[in-house]
Amino acid sequence: MPRRAVARACASIVLAGLSLVVSGARYPAAAQTMTFTPVATIAGPAELVRAQDQHLYVVVDKTLTIYDVATPAAPKRLGAYEFPGEIWGFRVEGPRAYVAAGHSGMGILDVSKPTAPALVSLFKTPGQAKNVSVMKGRAVVANHNSGIDFIDITDEAKPTLIGSTDLDGYARDVAIVGTTAVAVDNPTGVYVFDMAKVTKSTKDPIASVQTATAPQLIEMAEIGPSRTPIALLGGNEQYDPNRTQTLPFGARPRSGSLQVFDVSNPSAPTFKGAYPTSGGGRRISVKGSHVYVADAADGVRVLDLSTPDKATVVGTYKTPKGARDVAVAGSLVFVVIGGGGVRAGAPPDEHGEVLVLRQTTP
């Protein structure tokens, strides 16, 4: 079925959830059950962060740096690797970091020895790699030029392209849970792929919803006892059924939101709600049923999505500088604060740093 036909088929599903959204509403009120205590600051430059066990992975420009945070008050720099192209996004899975290095393509980095991260392979994608997600033997790359690239990584040293599929706009991000991959594009789209059915001849999405304005990122989570797969869109304008979702040429989104979709039936994603952020481009991290939002001048906000259509705020922390990215491991929360111009050649005072927080619950 053509993508636009799939989008029309899904429209009624999205409209069914509109009663959950109140345009301009703030987060639902709830008793806050988390508190945060600053324990350390890791000097910049820093732009992106991911955390796994006792290790923190920090990216700026072309370089990925690994820190030991087993002693949170005294983070220790271990090793670093510089890619030939700027890193737009990355994910860490066990002993590997999968890196979207712009025009240089997708990199697979061995991080099993943090003091000496080593390149396993660098695969040149058809265009500009923006982010990557993986499942067993497969990598999926959001590509500014070619849409979504499907790559066989059974042999990590020699990845091979299965194929690419165009999106209606420019691909920005992709994430996988199980065999379900969800991608977002700019200006408006959400696309769902069944990875079990992706072959060289079959690569189209099984569902497509035109729902957001300028979505920037996507994360996946499995929520509750039934481990319901949820797609979380961040960095897009709050859903407004009374306003066209396509911005005029040159216009910018007026605000941001976190949008929630239930993808337990991948061919029929169900819109569950939209929760405002203070602006667009906000990054998020997921731990269990909690979503951590790096919400600029508002600092860090934590939403409990145990009931996806009734999310509540369970924690906030006002960072000393604007929060730009966030990662969570155990009881530690890592927040990139400050900056805003962390690109090649940016002056030092525009570089962010990482604030280390310890979270506690009553």
Buried (B, 14 or more C-beta within 10 A) or exposed (E): EEBEEBBEBBEEBBEEBBEBBEEEEEBBEBEBBBBBEBBBBBEBBBBBBBBBEBBBBBBBBBBBBBBBBEEBEEBEBBBBBEBEBBBBBBBBEEEBBBBBBBBBBBBBBBBEEBEEBEEBBBBBBBBBBBBBBBBEEBBBBBBBBBBBBBBBBEEBEEBEBBBBBBBBBBBBBBBBBBBBBBBBBBBBBBBBBBBEEBEEEEBBBBBBBBBBBBBBBBBBBBBEEEEBBBBBBBBBBBBBEEEEBEBEEEEEBEBBBBBBBBBBEBBBBBBBBBBBBBBBBBBBBBBEBBBBBBBBEBBBBBBBBBEBBEBBBBBBBEBEBBBBBBBBBEEBBBBBBBBBEBBEEBEEEBBBBBBBBBBEEE
